[in-house]
Every structure is written in C-alpha cells, then in structure tokens.
Amino acid sequence: MAAMIEIKSLRKEFGSFVAVDGVSFNVARGEVLGFLGPNGAGKSTTMKMITGFLAPTSGTAVVCGHDILRDPMKVKAAIGYLPEGAPAYPEMTPWSFLNFIGQIRGFRGADLRRRVDEAVQKTSLDSHLYVPIESLSKGYKRRVGLAQAIIHNPEVLIMDEPTDGLDPNQKHEVRKLIGEMAKDKAIILSTHILEEVEAICTRAVIIAAGKVIADGTPAQLAARSDRHNNITLRVQSRTAGNFKDHVSSVSGVSEVLMVREHDGVATWRIVPKSGAALITQVGALARQNNWEVLEIRLEQGRLDEVFRDLTADATAKAGREN
Amino acid sequence: MGHTLTIVKRELASYFITPVAYVFIVIFLFLTGIFTFYLGSFFERGMADLTPFFVFHPWLYLFLIPAISMRLWSEERKQGTIELLMTLPIPMYAMVLGKFLAAWLFTAIALALTFPLWITVNYLGTPDNGVILAGYIGSFMLAGAYLAIGAFISSISKNQVISFVGSVVVCLLFILAGFPVVLEFVSGLAPQWLINTISQFSFLTNFESLTKGIIDGRFIVYVLSMIGCFLFANAVMVEMKKAD
C-alpha cells in the first residue's frame, strides 16, 4: 500500500509557543485515521498545515505525491477538507454554494450538475437545497460542509471534528457516509469521541502537546490499558466464601481484587501475570466449587483510559519543560 | 482568469441575495439626488451640465464605499470561511482581485442607475455629453481607489466597524491632501517637494479636472497604480492575518 499522505516532521510555532512539534505519520489508501488528542494538542494546526491553510515552521507533508510547500495548488486540488465548524457562506443556499465550490474545482456544465447532484444525494441534502445556509440546523450545516468536501471525489479527505455537535442519529449517518467512502480514499478525521474511533477508524494516532504519543489500531491501543486481559467476575458471595484464596493459588494469577460487594453479589477483578490466559481455568474452578457465577468477562481494555493515561503524562511533561 | 470570474460571480450574487445591494443603491440614489438638487442648485444654476452631481461624489463615497468594502475580508475571517476559501485550489491574486472587481462592478451598477439625471439634463438643454462621460469615468475611477483602500483595511481587522471607520479615515486623508489648509499646515514642517507630492496624491485635485471634462491620462494611471498597490498590500495582509 502506497502512502497517500506522508507527514514529515511537521512543526509549527506561534511566537514562542510550539503548537506542533515534529509530527510524522503516513496514511495509506483505505485507511481511516482517527486523530486524537486533548484540546490544544495540535490536531487542528496539523490539519491546517496539510491542507495548505497554515505554512509549517519546518518539516513538510506530501499528499498524493505533491509536496505541500512546492506544489500547494495540486495538494489543494487533491484534498477534500472539512474545516472545524464547517464554515460556509451563510447567505447562500446549499445549492448555490455547492455550485460555487464545484466551479472553483474546475467543473462546468453537465459535469458540474452531476457532481452537485451526487454530493447532495450522498449527504441527503435534497430537502434543504434552496434554504439559506444560515437558517439551517447544525446537522444540515455539517452536511453542507461534507458535501462541499466530497464534490470532486477527492483521494484524500481531511475532516476536523466531522460529528461535533450532532445528535446521535446524525452522528450515525455521518459515520455511515465516511465508512462507505473509506475503501478508495485516505481519510484523516479528528475527534474527541473515542467510541467514534472504535466505530469507524482503522487506525488511531494520539497526539498531546504537539507530539505523537501513540499510533496503532484502536484494538492495539486499547490493549495498552492496565485492564487489558483482566477478568471481571460477578458471583453470589454466599456460595463463594473462599473465592480469593482459591483463585490466587492458580498459577498465572498476579492479583485478585474485590471491586465491590452489593446485595450479596461480589464483583472481583482478576489480574493475570503478563500474557497469561486464565478465563478457562477460572471457569473450571467455579464449576468445581459450585460458585453461582452471574457474569464472567474478559476485559479488552478501554481506549478512553489509555487516552487519559497517555495524554495526561505527555501534557504534564510538556508543562514541566516550559 | 476562470477562478477570478467565479469569485466575482459569487461575490456579486451575494450583494443581491442580501438586502445590502438594494439598501445601498436606494440610499446612493437618494443622496445623489439631494446633493445635486438642493446643495448643488441644479436648476437654479441654469446650466446644462452635471457638475453639481459629480462634485459631491468624493464626499458621498467617503461614507458609502467603506460600507461596501468593510465586509470584504472582515466577514470572511469572522465567519471562518477564509479557511475554506484558502484551502480551495485558488491562487491568492484571484481571491483578492475577484472580491475587489465584484465590489467595483457593484458600484458601477449603482452609478449607472443615476442615468435619469443624464436624461433629464439632455431633455432640458444641450449639455456636452463628452464632459458628462468624463465625469462618469472619473467617478468610477474614484470609487475604485476608495474600494482598494477599503479592501486593504478590511483585511486588517475581523471587526467590520473598525474596518469601516479605518477606511473612512484613510480615504479622508487622501481627499484632504490637496486642501490648502492642510498643505499650509504641513508646509512649515516638510520640504516643498514633499508637499507637492502630497498634494498630487489628493483625490480632489485629481478628480476636479475630470469633472471639467478633461480626461487626464495621469489620473487614470494614478488610480490604477493606487489600486494595484493597495490590492498587493491586501494580499500580503490576508496571508499574514488569515489564521488569527
């Protein structure tokens, strides 16, 4: 897979403040890259540099073979970009706005009409085509922004918080649309919503204080959680008085913790030594001792925890350095 | 060229979607009427020309043109659409030129709508239509110079009120540059060549000869080079300030 977007040590300073500090990663066709980070981590700044809105202080990026510094027009022609907040001219209607964008993108006549129709269809804008954009709801405005970004069927799609401020149904629709377009494009989207990353992204890059601190599939990142591979077990306490001693004696168990006990039901967390798979052994133990097990679950690790751990560290470190 | 034209079309359409265009045109026509007939004593003079019409244009434009130009870039930055515009494959010159030309074309439309005056004066007498044409050309050029200044000032601030006031002040300086009062005031402080230069820059000095029917090539060159300078500064400023 050839990389469609290559980001090479991008750096951006605003005065003495370093907003983006040597960010590098590649995105290939078919990848949907979730760009994560706390507010002010440099997500938007990075995207603005790739799309040619801001000039990097140093470093560069190559989009579809064109360098952003040497060939900005070709880069802009290859990218579909949804800026944060989906800005659009408020007095225009979605129809005239999309026609304008289409003309700027170089389409004329029947080709232009076909492309506007296609973008309108994909974003389900039909019913609101001739209403001024300023009187549209947030969800529809976002769709206008998306339609504008995909009108030229770009190979690279960059979206800054595409689902921010949408209701759950609208979020679902936008995600579905992104999923449909994903296979023949390279997509970068920034988001705060971790469930979104798990739902549509094939890869996640976390940045904090301007630096990339994690890069992998959502599952790989989640596996970095302390809880990854832990077993959570709920059991009727009266049938399992000797639970802790029994489980602790199993080889491969590092720790057995009582999470809580409520209404005669105890919730336990079993922490394995690294790499040990314990769930079958614990299950067998429960049957031998006739424990009344209500639930037994293997934890996958949680992305939000990993996110919090990683970004808190990096942000604190950056704070000390300054 | 295609990009510039697309921008011009969008901008011009924008004027007419919103009430801006209609309000502006109505007020422009109303004020030119008042100035011409009351202050300019169009009838009482008993002369078949449009001097009382043109002579007030530098003052009328002082407030009306900044009202058009103030939104050119301020609004774009305030709405965040500048990020959209500048990440589309359009060269900078096309954006700056397109916006300016649309505004200039719009003032041309407003100016053209004063044609009933021209009909009136031709009905009442036999004016020298060459002089009137020169007046219209002069007025149009003047509007262009004001607009270029206004476009530049508008690229400095996100705030339309600041853009408006700033443009009025700068345009006023260019008008006053030829006034004896101003020149006498500076004459003690600056060498003679500088004072001559300043007075050459005045809109009034340059404009008056046009209303008398003399199309001075130097005036056209002066206005076009002023437009060029301010639009260049405009582009530089947009590049500098776009992300603020």
Interface residues (C-beta under 8 A of the other chain):
Chain A: K48 T51 G52 F53 L54 M73 K74 K76 A77 I79 Y81 P83 E84 G85 P87 A88 Y89 P90 E91 M92 S96 F100 I101 Q103 I104 R105 G106 P132 Q148
Chain B: G2 H3 T6 R10 A13 S14 I17 T18 Q79 G80 T81 E83 L84 M86 T87 L88 P89 I90 P91 K242 A243
